[in-house]
Structure formats: C-alpha cells, structure tokens
C-alpha cells in the first residue's frame, strides 16, 4: 500500500503533546528522540489516545458513512439533494473522487468516500498501534493508567477494524506501528480478521477490569470507552461473524452465537445501563452526556463555531508547502476552520420552511407561517413571525429550530413507514421516530392565506406537550401533515376533506400530492414533479418540484436537536453525541443469538421484554409466534433505524438482495451479488506493486471464498 503505508510512515513519527484535538491538529510531526520525549509525558500519552478517538468522528455523525451503513437498504431512499446517489442506487464503482472539497464536483456532489474511509480507518488504527507502543514504554504513568490507555487502544482498533471488514471483507491487518514503506499489502481472510478483533476486545475487557474502568464515570476521558463498551462491541462482532460466516467460523471461539449471547446478557444484567420508560428520553438532548441507555458514544463538544475539537484529524500526507492535507468536507461537515460537528440533525429533514410556496415560504411576514430561525440573540434576531391576526410578534424559535434545516438527504422508505405504522397504537417508537407533521402556534394560523380555516383545528399547548414528551414536536396545530393512507381510498378522501383549507396534507400514495409513486414497497419511489394545477384547490399552489416526495416527506425525529439552544438555532451541524452502542441493541443481540441456538421461547421473551418497555402506557405491545430472522430484522428496524447498522444487518443475514428487491426500488434494478462487498478504492490499488487480476468467487449467500491469504493484492469480485 504505497499511499496508505506512506501515510502510516508519517503517523509512526507523529507527535501529540497535549490532550486536546486542537493541539493535535496543529502540532508539528516529531521524529526519533523528539517523539520519544513527547510520549514520555502524561499529557503526551493522553493526547495520543485523544487523537485515536478523534477518528471516530469521521464516521459516526457524518453523511457519507450514513450512506454506506444505512442506505441502499430497505429502510431509506435518497432525497433531492443527496450526495451519494450512485452508492444508494448500486451504480457504484471503485473510482476515487478525491479528497478536495470543490463545490460542483463529484468529490462533493456524488461521493461514497470509500477512499476517504480506507485511509481514515487505517490511520486511526495506526494511532492505536502507536498508543500501545508508547504506553508500554512510558515511565510517566503508572501500571493502572497504562492498562486503561491500552484498553482504549485495543477497543478502538477493534472498532475500526470491525467497520472495515464489514465493508470490504478480506483486508490487510496491521497490529504494529508502520515504520517502513510497503507496497505489497496482503488481504487476510475475513474469519482471521474477526478473530483478531475478538482477541482485541478480550484484551480491552481484561485491561479495563484491571484498571477499574467499569463505567463511563471513571473512563480515561469524556466519551471514552469502558469495560461494558468493549463487552457490548464483543457481542456485536461475535453476532456479525456468526451470521455472516457461520457459528463456528473463527478458530478458538467455539459457537459465536453463544459468545454473543453470553456477552449481551452480561451487559444487560451487570453494566448498570437502563432503558428509559419514556422513549423520547432516549433521544432527548438533555440526556446526551449522561444517557442511561448509552454504552459507548462518539463525543462532540458543545462549541460549534470555532476551534478544532469536533474535527477529524488532518491527513498524514502533506502538500508542497509541508502542511497537512485535509479530508473531504463531507467527513468534517463544516471544514477544519469552523470546528465541525455531527450532521445527523440534517440527514432526514424535509423542506418544511423552504419548500413549496403554498404556506408563504420562509420569512417573518404576516403571510408566512414558517421561518428558519438563525439568530435568537442579536438586534437582528429572526426568532419570531408577525401574526396577521394580532399584529404581535409570535416567538417560534423553541418550536421551529428543532425541525432542522431542510437538506433533503434521506427519507424513510414506504416499508419503514409501514413497519412503524403497524405498531403506532401500542408502541412509543412510532411517535418517537416519525415526524409526520410540521406545526405552528395558533396565533399564526391567520397567516396561511391559502388555508383560511387553519385556526379551525385543535391546537396543543406547547408547555403541556413539553411536560408530557420532553420536547415541543407535538405542540401547536398542523400546517403540513403526512398520512400513510392512500389518498384515493375512501379513508384518504375523507382525510383530504377534513384537511381542506386547514392544512396541507400529503398521502403516502394517491391523492393530490403523494410522497411516493405507489403504495407497493417493491415499486414505490419518491415523487419528483410539480403539480401544475391542484385537483383539490384548482390553483397552482403546488406548482413546484419541491412538493414532490423527494423534497417533502415525513422526517425522522430522533436525531433532531429537540432542545432549543439560542447560540445555535437551526444550525447546520450538531453537538449531539452519537450513540454507537446502547442497551436496546443488547436485547436484540440476545434474542437473535437465542433464536440461532435453538431457544425460540427465550428469544420471544427477550424481544417482548424490550417491547414492553417501549409500550405506550397501558398498552400490550408484546408479540407472539415463532421468532425468525425476519422477526429480528423487523425489531431491529423499529429500534435501530438510522443508527449506522441496517446495511450491515442485511448483509450479515444474507438478506440484502431480497430486501432491496422487495422494498427499495431505487436500488432493486442494479443490486447484484457483488454488492455484499464494497469495492477496494482505486486510490489504494493504483499504488500497490503486488496488484493481481486474480479473482475469488462468492457463494450463493454472497461470501467470498477466500480462506488462505494470497501474496497479491486484488479487487473484490465484480468491480
């Protein structure tokens, strides 16, 4: 790997002498004796560990990784302004679009970023390897602190490799710092890589325990891992390997389902983590740093406008002036000069204020009901709209800012909407996940000139709603409503009659302005066209492409910033920490492992234990019958949708092709067996001197038949 290993040569001599990422990002490289001196201080070691964690911010909370981990699945479609359309539709090649962030190029507009992530993960892994080296050699910290930092390094190395092997299958495996340039990488079989990952997690658990790091409160830093983080990841990795490669596929580990089962059960019973009885509290921004369900989270600092602490590190390569080069802005969200943050508050947001003009567009005038609040403190603040009824300024910042910016990146598939709708009468996760209406204060109802009867509906008191839900999403009255009904059905026509002159209503299919082209999940696509003349109103209020389902659709609310921060109203990134591992997943891992080891009754009981906590008060939310892999996938969709797992879930259970063909018409026409793996980026292959044209077949389940490492580098089949 000339390019990658050349970068690793740089990291092998990189110095970090302070604990903050900002110091790391601006620190000069150190070589030889200088590096040894830097790493023989307590702050230098902690800075090295801090930089190892920083690479996680390039994946969790970023747009292209969400495309790789969730999209092209059964749960989401790409929207109007999506930046990974070729990835989501399986029109994907090994081409590398580069690291620049030039507007209007494929590097920004249609980039799966496989080259970025290949480099990013290997860079992070090498920092972990250097951490293990320098911690062992350090005389500045005691043995307990050494064990804690070593545990961090083993955990992170396992975490990064677990993403890589799930994306690319057989990959080169490095467990030592890179000190010499190599152009002849060797891809290790998947079961070998999984074995190394499980080994690392066992070491992490052993060292966390010896250091007394058994909870987040005594981890080595904010947002860092601890014993049960490692055990939770162990449960996930064991399950992934078992379901993808086979229960006994990893030498030395026996039945991997049993490994996953035992680990998940221990996390549930011993970690101290607990499920919220009010599901919305799982996603309440007030709980992000002390979330009772969280087992490991990627931490973002609360300053979004300046600094470096939320950024992914610079690349190790340098330009002609000797300055470190940057990763693409898709991995930093706002570039290196503005600190960055999570992009998850933007990923599932419809055009609610900046869409079709039937509601007056975005602004503060008496004929407008929505505005994107961008200033809540200065003399030019825009956190209000003037009421046409009273002439008074109506404060809207706390109610509208949580809706987020209408980036139209991703929208829920018809299948996901149907899954959630099936449980809406008994399960809190429907309301806690789907955002099916955009709502306004009653004093603004008279501003909607196209809907003169908007005031003739029930308006919920915002404070009462907040006390009940912990957020304002269900306050006020409806201005935009999305309904799963067929607008052409009798029920749909009745709903349209009720909505007429009160609010805009868009049905899943049928009616005046549907979200999808069909009510069949196998053929449904987001609509894309304007409605020149409305069937309901006989005018041109919907004559804009923005009324199509690719721009106007129900959102996913659990990633929105549900608490109003006047410093960052409707901001274009978020400081919400991203939960990578949480307790609910452990119940689902336990249930799947119980099913796969022949204990179906226990699997059902475990699923129902989770569903009971997620139940609406007074409702029976349990299920009955035989648990199958489809049961498991349905439960994982209800609980984990959007959380960087769905594509991997369909892959590892060998259901990717089946589910995409049944439930995602954007990808069904192109998807093939080769898509169980992502292509190795040409960026890597063009630098390898041992590149070979040899190919390996895939079995009927998609698994590459590669059990003995070849001395040559090769591309995944079909690319």
C-alpha positions in Angstrom: 0.0 0.0 0.0 2.2 2.8 -1.2 -0.2 5.6 -0.5 -1.6 4.2 2.8 1.7 2.9 4.1 3.4 6.1 3.1 0.9 7.9 5.3 1.5 5.4 8.1 5.1 6.2 7.9 4.1 9.8 8.8 1.9 8.7 11.6 4.6 6.5 13.1 6.6 9.6 13.8 3.7 11.9 14.6 3.9 13.7 18.0 1.0 14.6 20.2 1.9 16.6 23.2 -1.4 17.8 24.5 -4.8 16.4 25.4 -7.0 18.4 23.0 -7.6 17.6 19.4 -6.9 21.2 18.5 -3.3 20.8 19.8 -3.0 17.6 17.9 -4.3 19.2 14.7 -1.7 22.0 14.8 1.2 20.0 16.3 4.3 19.5 14.2 5.4 16.0 13.4 8.0 14.7 15.7 10.7 12.1 14.8 13.1 9.9 16.6 14.2 11.2 20.0 11.7 14.1 19.9 8.8 11.7 19.6 10.1 9.5 22.4 10.3 12.6 24.7 6.8 13.8 23.8 5.3 10.4 24.5 7.1 10.1 27.8 4.8 12.7 29.4 1.4 12.0 30.8 -0.2 14.7 28.6 1.6 13.4 25.6 0.1 9.9 26.1 -3.4 11.2 26.8 -3.1 13.4 23.6 -2.2 10.3 21.6 -5.3 8.5 23.0 -7.4 11.6 22.3 -6.3 11.6 18.6 -7.1 7.8 18.4 -10.7 8.6 19.5 -10.9 11.6 17.1 -11.0 9.4 14.0 -14.4 8.1 15.1 -15.9 11.5 14.4 -15.1 10.9 10.7 -17.6 8.0 10.6 -20.3 8.4 13.3 -22.3 11.6 12.7 -21.2 12.1 9.1 -23.1 11.9 5.8 -21.2 9.6 3.6 -20.8 6.9 6.3 -24.5 7.1 6.9 -24.9 6.3 3.2 -22.5 3.3 3.5 -24.1 2.0 6.7 -27.8 2.6 6.3 -28.7 3.4 2.7 -29.2 1.1 -0.2 -31.1 -0.9 2.3 -34.9 -1.4 2.9 -35.4 1.5 5.2 -34.5 4.7 3.3 -34.5 6.4 0.0 -32.2 9.1 -1.2 -33.8 12.6 -1.5 -33.4 15.5 -3.8 -30.1 16.9 -2.6 -28.4 13.6 -1.6 -24.6 13.4 -2.1 -24.3 9.6 -2.5 -26.9 8.7 -5.1 -24.7 6.3 -7.1 -23.9 4.5 -3.8 -27.6 4.3 -2.8 -28.7 3.0 -6.2 -25.8 0.5 -6.5 -24.4 2.3 -9.5 -21.1 2.1 -7.7 -17.5 1.7 -8.9 -14.0 1.7 -7.4 -13.3 5.2 -8.7 -11.9 7.6 -6.2 -13.2 11.1 -6.5 -10.5 12.6 -4.3 -10.1 14.5 -1.1 -10.8 18.0 -2.3 -14.0 19.8 -1.3 -14.5 21.7 -4.5 -18.2 22.7 -5.0 -19.9 21.2 -8.0 -17.6 18.2 -8.4 -18.2 14.5 -7.7 -15.9 14.8 -4.8 -18.7 16.8 -3.0 -21.9 16.0 -5.0 -21.8 12.2 -5.6 -19.0 10.7 -3.5 -19.3 7.5 -1.5 -15.9 8.4 0.1 -14.6 4.9 0.1 -11.1 6.2 -0.5 -11.5 8.6 2.5 -12.6 5.8 4.8 -10.0 3.4 3.7 -7.4 5.9 4.7 -9.2 7.2 7.7 -9.6 3.8 9.4 -6.1 2.7 8.7 -4.7 6.0 10.0 -6.8 5.6 13.2 -5.6 2.0 13.6 -2.0 3.1 13.3 -2.5 5.7 16.0 -3.9 2.9 18.2 -0.8 0.8 17.4 1.4 3.7 18.3 -0.5 4.2 21.5 0.2 0.6 22.5 3.8 1.1 21.8 4.4 4.3 23.6 2.1 3.5 26.6 4.1 0.3 27.2 7.4 2.3 27.1 6.2 5.3 29.1 7.7 6.0 32.6 5.3 8.9 33.2 2.2 6.9 34.1 1.7 4.0 36.5 0.6 0.5 35.6 -3.1 1.2 36.3 -3.1 4.1 33.9 -1.2 2.1 31.3 -3.8 -0.6 31.5 -6.6 1.9 31.0 -5.0 3.5 27.9 -4.1 0.2 26.4 -7.7 -0.9 26.8 -8.7 2.3 24.9 -6.3 1.4 22.1 -7.5 -2.2 21.9 -11.1 -1.2 21.9 -10.7 1.5 19.2 -8.6 -0.8 17.0 -11.3 -3.4 17.2 -14.0 -0.8 16.5 -12.2 0.5 13.4 -11.4 -3.0 12.0 -15.0 -4.1 12.6 -16.2 -1.4 10.2 -13.6 -2.2 7.6 -14.1 -6.0 7.5 -17.9 -5.4 7.3 -17.4 -3.0 4.3 -14.6 -4.7 2.4 -14.3 -8.3 3.6 -10.7 -9.6 3.5 -8.4 -6.7 4.3 -4.8 -6.1 5.3 -4.3 -6.4 9.0 -1.7 -4.3 10.9 -1.1 -4.8 14.6 2.2 -2.9 14.8 3.1 0.8 14.1 4.2 1.3 10.5 7.8 2.3 10.3 8.8 1.3 6.7 7.0 1.8 3.4 5.4 -1.2 1.9 3.7 -1.5 -1.4 2.7 -5.2 -1.1 -0.2 -5.5 1.2 -1.8 -8.9 2.0 -5.5 -9.3 2.4 -6.3 -11.5 5.4 -9.4 -13.8 5.2 -12.5 -12.4 7.0 -12.5 -15.1 9.7 -8.9 -14.2 10.6 -9.7 -10.5 10.9 -12.7 -11.3 13.0 -10.5 -13.4 15.3 -8.1 -10.5 15.8 -11.0 -8.2 16.6 -12.4 -10.5 19.2 -8.9 -11.0 20.6 -8.5 -7.2 21.0 -11.9 -6.9 22.7 -11.0 -9.6 25.2 -7.7 -7.7 25.9 -9.6 -4.5 26.3 -12.0 -6.0 28.8 -9.2 -7.6 30.7 -7.3 -4.3 30.9 -10.3 -2.2 31.7 -11.1 -4.5 34.6 -7.6 -4.4 35.9 -7.7 -0.6 35.8 -11.1 -0.4 37.4 -12.7 1.2 34.4 -16.1 -0.3 34.8 -18.3 2.7 33.9 -18.3 5.8 31.9 -17.8 7.9 35.0 -14.2 6.5 35.5 -13.2 6.2 31.9 -10.0 7.9 30.8 -12.0 10.9 29.4 -15.3 12.2 28.3 -17.0 10.0 25.8 -14.3 7.3 26.1 -15.0 3.5 26.4 -15.0 1.3 29.5 -15.4 -2.4 30.3 -19.0 -2.8 29.1 -18.4 -0.8 25.9 -15.9 -3.5 25.0 -18.2 -6.3 26.0 -21.1 -4.8 24.1 -18.9 -4.5 21.0 -17.7 -8.1 21.6 -21.4 -9.2 21.5 -22.0 -7.3 18.3 -18.8 -8.5 16.5 -19.5 -12.1 17.5 -23.0 -11.9 16.2 -21.8 -10.3 12.9 -19.2 -13.0 12.4 -21.6 -15.8 13.3 -24.4 -14.7 11.0 -22.2 -13.8 8.1 -19.5 -16.6 8.1 -21.1 -19.2 10.4 -21.4 -20.0 14.0 -18.0 -21.8 14.2 -16.1 -19.8 11.6 -13.4 -18.2 13.9 -10.8 -20.5 15.2 -10.6 -20.7 19.0 -14.0 -19.3 19.7 -16.4 -22.2 19.5 -20.0 -21.2 18.8 -20.0 -17.4 18.1 -23.8 -17.1 18.8 -23.1 -18.4 22.3 -20.3 -15.9 22.7 -22.7 -13.1 21.6 -25.4 -14.4 23.8 -23.3 -14.5 26.9 -21.8 -11.1 26.4 -25.1 -9.4 25.7 -26.7 -11.0 28.7 -23.9 -9.8 30.9 -24.1 -6.3 29.6 -27.8 -6.2 30.3 -27.5 -7.6 33.8 -24.3 -6.0 35.0 -23.5 -2.8 33.2 -25.8 -0.6 35.2 -27.3 0.8 31.9 -31.1 1.0 31.9 -33.9 1.6 29.3 -35.9 4.8 29.5 -39.6 4.2 30.2 -40.4 7.3 28.1 -38.8 6.5 24.7 -38.3 10.2 23.7 -35.9 10.5 26.7 -33.5 8.2 24.8 -33.1 11.0 22.3 -33.6 14.0 24.5 -30.6 16.3 24.0 -30.6 17.0 27.8 -29.6 13.3 28.3 -26.9 13.0 25.7 -23.9 13.1 28.0 -25.5 11.0 30.8 -27.7 8.8 28.8 -28.8 5.7 30.8 -29.0 3.5 27.6 -25.6 4.5 26.2 -22.8 2.0 26.3 -20.4 4.0 24.1 -20.8 7.3 22.3 -18.7 9.4 19.9 -18.4 12.7 21.7 -18.8 16.1 20.2 -18.0 19.3 22.2 -20.6 21.9 22.7 -18.7 24.7 20.8 -19.6 24.5 17.1 -18.5 27.8 15.7 -14.7 27.7 16.3 -11.8 25.5 17.3 -10.8 22.0 16.2 -12.1 19.7 19.0 -15.0 18.3 16.9 -12.9 17.7 13.8 -11.5 14.5 12.4 -7.6 14.8 12.4 -5.9 16.1 9.3 -4.4 13.6 6.9 -0.9 12.5 7.5 0.2 13.4 3.9 1.5 16.9 3.3 1.2 19.4 0.4 4.1 21.1 -1.3 4.3 23.6 1.5 4.6 21.0 4.1 1.1 21.5 5.5 -1.0 18.5 6.4 -3.8 17.9 3.8 -7.4 17.7 4.7 -10.1 15.1 4.4 -13.1 16.0 2.2 -15.6 18.3 3.9 -18.2 15.5 3.9 -16.1 14.0 6.7 -15.8 17.3 8.7 -19.2 18.7 7.9 -18.1 22.4 8.0 -14.4 22.1 7.3 -11.5 22.5 9.6 -11.8 26.2 10.2 -15.3 26.0 11.9 -14.8 23.1 14.3 -17.4 20.8 12.7 -19.9 18.6 14.4 -22.4 15.9 13.8 -24.5 16.1 10.6 -27.2 13.8 11.9 -29.6 16.7 12.6 -29.6 17.4 8.8 -29.9 13.9 7.3 -33.6 13.2 7.5 -35.1 16.7 7.2 -37.8 17.6 4.7 -38.2 21.0 3.1 -40.6 22.3 5.7 -39.9 26.0 5.6 -38.1 26.3 2.2 -40.3 24.1 0.1 -43.4 24.8 -2.0 -44.8 28.3 -1.6 -48.4 27.3 -0.5 -47.6 28.3 3.1 -45.9 31.6 2.1 -42.3 30.5 2.1 -39.7 31.1 4.8 -40.0 34.5 6.5 -41.4 36.7 9.3 -44.2 38.5 7.5 -48.0 38.3 8.1 -48.5 35.9 5.1 -45.9 33.4 6.3 -46.1 30.7 8.9 -42.6 29.2 8.9 -39.1 30.7 9.2 -35.7 29.1 9.6 -34.5 30.8 12.8 -30.8 31.7 12.5 -30.5 34.4 15.1 -32.1 34.4 18.6 -29.9 36.9 20.4 -28.8 39.9 18.4 -30.7 43.1 17.4 -31.4 41.4 14.0 -32.9 38.3 15.6 -35.4 36.4 13.5 -36.9 34.0 16.1 -40.4 35.4 15.6 -43.1 35.9 12.9 -45.6 38.7 13.0 -49.2 37.5 13.4 -51.7 38.6 10.8 -54.4 38.2 13.5 -53.0 40.2 16.4 -50.2 42.2 14.8 -47.9 40.9 17.5 -44.5 39.1 17.2 -45.0 35.4 17.9 -41.9 33.7 19.2 -41.2 30.5 17.2 -37.6 29.7 17.9 -38.1 26.9 20.5 -40.7 25.2 18.3 -39.2 25.6 14.8 -35.4 25.2 15.5 -35.7 21.5 16.4 -37.1 20.8 12.9 -33.7 21.3 11.5 -32.6 22.5 8.0 -34.3 21.0 5.0 -31.3 19.3 3.4 -33.4 16.5 1.8 -30.6 14.0 2.0 -32.7 10.9 3.1 -36.3 10.0 3.6 -37.9 6.9 5.1 -38.9 4.2 2.7 -42.6 3.2 2.4 -41.6 -0.1 4.0 -40.2 1.7 7.1 -43.2 3.9 7.4 -45.5 0.9 7.2 -43.4 -1.0 9.8 -43.7 1.8 12.3 -47.3 2.5 11.5 -48.1 -1.1 12.4 -47.2 -0.5 16.0 -48.3 3.1 16.4 -51.3 2.2 18.7 -49.2 0.3 21.2 -45.5 1.4 20.8 -43.9 4.7 21.6 -41.3 4.3 18.9 -43.8 5.4 16.2 -44.1 8.9 17.7 -40.5 8.8 18.9 -39.2 8.1 15.4 -41.5 9.5 12.7 -42.1 13.2 12.3 -45.4 13.3 10.4 -46.5 16.9 10.8 -45.0 20.3 11.0 -46.9 22.5 13.4 -47.4 26.2 14.2 -48.6 28.4 17.1 -52.3 29.3 16.9 -51.6 33.0 16.6 -50.0 32.3 13.2 -53.0 30.4 11.8 -54.3 33.5 10.1 -51.1 34.0 8.2 -51.8 31.0 6.0 -53.8 32.7 3.2 -54.0 29.6 1.2 -55.6 27.7 4.1 -58.1 30.2 5.5 -59.6 27.8 8.0 -56.3 26.8 9.6 -57.5 28.0 13.0 -60.4 25.6 12.9 -58.5 22.7 14.4 -57.3 21.7 17.8 -54.1 23.4 19.0 -52.0 21.8 21.7 -50.4 23.9 24.4 -46.7 23.9 23.9 -45.7 23.8 27.6 -48.1 21.0 28.3 -46.7 19.0 25.4 -43.2 19.6 26.6 -44.1 18.4 30.1 -45.5 15.2 28.6 -42.9 14.4 25.9 -39.8 16.3 26.8 -40.0 18.2 23.5 -42.3 20.5 21.5 -42.8 18.4 18.4 -46.5 17.7 19.1 -47.4 21.3 20.2 -49.4 23.8 18.3 -51.6 22.9 15.3 -50.8 21.3 11.9 -49.6 23.2 8.9 -48.2 20.2 7.0 -49.4 16.6 7.6 -48.1 13.4 6.1 -50.5 10.5 6.1 -49.8 6.8 5.3 -53.3 6.5 3.7 -53.9 6.1 0.0 -55.2 9.4 -0.9 -57.6 7.8 -3.5 -59.1 5.5 -0.9 -62.4 6.3 0.9 -60.4 7.0 4.1 -58.0 9.1 2.2 -60.6 11.2 0.6 -62.3 11.7 4.0 -58.9 12.9 5.4 -58.5 15.3 2.5 -61.9 16.7 3.1 -61.0 17.3 6.7 -57.8 19.0 5.8 -59.1 21.2 3.0 -58.5 24.9 3.7 -56.9 23.9 7.1 -53.5 22.5 6.3 -51.5 20.8 3.5 -51.9 17.0 3.6 -49.7 14.7 1.6 -50.6 11.0 1.4 -48.1 8.2 1.0 -49.7 7.4 -2.4 -52.6 8.7 -4.3 -54.4 12.0 -3.8 -53.2 15.4 -4.9 -49.5 15.5 -4.0 -48.3 12.0 -2.9 -45.0 11.3 -1.3 -44.4 8.0 -3.2 -45.4 6.9 -6.7 -47.0 3.7 -5.4 -48.4 2.0 -2.3 -46.4 -1.1 -3.1 -43.0 -1.1 -1.3 -41.4 -3.0 -4.2 -42.2 -0.3 -6.7 -42.6 2.9 -4.7 -40.3 5.8 -5.4 -40.3 9.3 -4.1 -42.3 11.6 -6.4 -40.3 14.3 -8.1 -42.6 16.5 -10.1 -44.6 19.6 -9.5 -48.4 19.6 -9.5 -49.3 22.3 -12.1 -52.9 22.5 -11.0 -54.2 21.1 -7.7 -57.0 18.7 -8.0 -58.3 19.8 -4.6 -58.0 23.6 -5.0 -57.9 24.2 -8.7 -54.9 26.6 -8.4 -51.1 26.4 -8.8 -50.1 26.4 -5.1 -48.2 23.1 -5.6 -46.6 24.0 -8.9 -43.0 23.4 -7.7 -40.7 20.4 -7.8 -40.4 20.9 -4.1 -43.8 19.5 -3.5 -42.6 16.1 -4.6 -41.8 13.4 -2.1 -38.0 13.7 -2.8 -38.3 17.2 -1.1 -41.4 17.0 1.1 -41.8 13.9 3.3 -42.1 12.7 6.8 -38.9 13.0 8.7 -37.0 11.0 11.3 -37.1 12.9 14.6 -34.8 11.0 16.9 -31.7 12.7 15.6 -33.0 16.2 15.6 -31.8 18.7 18.2 -35.0 18.6 20.3 -33.8 21.2 22.8 -33.5 24.8 21.8 -30.1 26.4 22.1 -30.2 30.1 21.3 -26.5 30.0 20.5 -27.1 27.6 17.6 -30.7 27.9 16.4 -31.5 25.6 13.4 -27.8 25.1 13.0 -26.0 23.3 10.2 -24.4 20.8 12.5 -25.0 19.5 16.0 -23.1 18.8 19.2 -25.3 15.8 19.9 -23.1 12.8 20.8 -23.7 9.7 18.6 -24.5 6.5 20.5 -22.5 3.7 18.8 -23.6 1.1 21.3 -26.7 1.2 23.5 -28.6 -1.2 25.8 -31.5 -1.8 23.5 -29.2 -3.4 20.9 -28.1 -5.9 23.5 -31.6 -7.2 23.9 -31.8 -7.7 20.2 -28.5 -9.4 20.0 -29.5 -11.7 22.9 -32.8 -12.5 21.1 -31.1 -13.3 17.8 -28.5 -15.5 19.5 -31.2 -17.3 21.4 -33.1 -18.0 18.2 -30.0 -19.2 16.4 -29.0 -21.5 19.3 -32.5 -23.2 19.3 -34.1 -21.4 22.2 -37.0 -19.7 20.4 -39.2 -19.2 23.5 -36.4 -17.3 25.2 -35.9 -15.2 22.0 -39.6 -14.3 22.1 -39.4 -13.4 25.8 -36.3 -11.2 25.2 -38.0 -9.3 22.4 -41.1 -8.8 24.5 -39.0 -7.5 27.4 -37.8 -4.7 25.2 -41.2 -4.1 23.6 -42.8 -3.9 27.0 -40.6 -1.0 28.0 -41.2 0.7 24.6 -45.0 0.3 25.1 -47.4 3.2 25.3 -48.7 3.3 28.9 -51.5 0.8 29.4 -51.0 -0.9 26.1 -49.9 -4.5 25.4 -47.0 -4.2 23.0 -45.9 -7.9 23.0 -45.9 -10.2 20.0 -46.4 -14.0 19.8 -45.5 -16.8 17.5 -42.2 -18.2 16.2 -39.2 -15.9 16.1 -37.5 -15.9 12.7 -34.7 -13.8 11.1 -37.5 -11.6 9.6 -38.8 -11.0 13.1 -35.4 -10.0 14.3 -34.9 -7.7 11.3 -38.2 -6.1 11.9 -37.5 -5.5 15.6 -34.0 -4.1 14.7 -35.7 -1.7 12.2 -38.1 -0.4 14.8 -35.4 0.2 17.3 -32.2 1.0 15.4 -33.3 2.6 12.1 -30.8 5.2 11.1 -28.1 4.2 13.6 -25.4 3.0 11.2 -26.4 -0.6 11.2 -29.1 -1.5 8.7 -27.0 -2.2 5.6 -24.7 -4.4 7.7 -27.7 -6.2 9.2 -29.0 -7.1 5.8 -25.5 -8.1 4.6 -24.6 -10.3 7.6 -28.0 -12.1 7.5 -27.7 -12.7 3.7 -31.0 -10.8 3.1 -29.6 -7.7 1.4 -30.6 -8.7 -2.2 -34.0 -10.0 -1.1 -34.9 -6.9 1.0 -33.7 -4.3 -1.5 -35.6 -6.0 -4.3 -38.8 -6.1 -2.2 -38.6 -2.8 -0.5 -36.3 -0.3 -2.3 -37.0 0.5 -6.0 -34.1 2.9 -6.1 -31.6 0.1 -5.7 -33.5 -3.0 -6.9 -32.7 -2.6 -10.6 -28.9 -2.7 -10.1 -28.2 -4.7 -7.0 -26.3 -7.9 -7.5 -24.3 -10.5 -5.5 -21.1 -8.4 -5.7 -22.8 -5.7 -3.7 -22.4 -7.7 -0.5 -18.9 -6.0 -0.5 -17.8 -2.5 -1.3 -15.1 -2.1 -3.9 -11.5 -1.5 -2.8 -10.9 2.1 -3.9 -8.6 2.6 -6.9 -6.8 5.1 -4.8 -5.3 2.2 -2.9 -4.9 -0.3 -5.7 -3.0 2.0 -8.1 -0.2 2.3 -5.5 0.3 -1.4 -4.9 3.1 -3.3 -6.7 1.6 -6.7 -6.0 -1.7 -5.9 -7.6 -3.1 -9.0 -9.3 -6.0 -9.8 -11.6 -6.9 -12.9 -9.6 -10.5 -13.3 -8.6 -12.4 -15.2 -5.9 -15.9 -16.4 -6.3 -18.8 -15.7 -3.9 -21.1 -18.5 -2.6 -24.9 -18.3 -3.0 -25.0 -16.2 0.2 -22.5 -13.7 -1.1 -19.5 -14.7 0.9 -16.1 -14.5 -0.9 -14.5 -18.0 -0.9 -11.1 -16.9 0.3 -9.6 -18.9 3.2 -5.8 -18.7 2.6 -4.1 -15.3 2.3 -2.7 -14.6 -1.1 0.6 -12.7 -1.5 -1.1 -10.5 -4.1 -3.5 -7.6 -3.7 -6.8 -8.0 -5.6 -10.1 -6.2 -6.1 -13.4 -7.6 -4.8 -15.3 -9.7 -7.4 -17.4 -7.8 -9.9 -15.7 -4.4 -9.7 
